C-alpha cells in the first residue's frame, strides 16, 4: 500500500503534503507571529520617525495578507487531511478483511481440534458449550451490515472475505 501510495502521488500532491507538514509545526506559528509583529512595529515606528509607512494603522494590507495566508493554510491542511483520511479508510478496510480472514482460520482450527479430540481414544469426549460457540463461523455479511448501520463504513468493507462461496464456514 505504501509503494502504491508513493507511485500514485503526483509531484503537486507531494509539495502540498510537505507544505501542510510545515504549516502543522509550532515554528510556523512563531514565524507568522514574528512577521506580523515586525510589520506592526515597522509601520508604527516609520510613522513616528517621519518615514513613509507601508501600511498605516489599522493595517489593512496586513489584514488582507493574513486573510490570504489563512485561506491558503486551511485549504492546504484540508487537502492533506482528505488524502490521509482516504488512506486511513483503505487501511481500515484491509485490517477488517485480515481480521475476518483470521477469524475464519481460527474457527477452522477449533473445528479441527474438536474433530481430533473426538477421534483420539485416549481423550475423554465431553461437550463444551463455549467451544461449540467458537466453532460457529462469523457471518461476514452480518458484520458488514452492522457496520453500515452504525455508519462506520459507506462502502462494501471486507468484500474479499465474504464474497467467496463458503466463506465464513469452516
Secondary structure as UniProt FT lines:
FT   HELIX           2..8
FT   HELIX           11..23
FT   HELIX           26..49
FT   TURN            57..59
FT   HELIX           60..119
FT   TURN            121..122
FT   HELIX           129..135
FT   HELIX           140..150
FT   TURN            157..158
FT   HELIX           159..162
FT   TURN            165..168
//
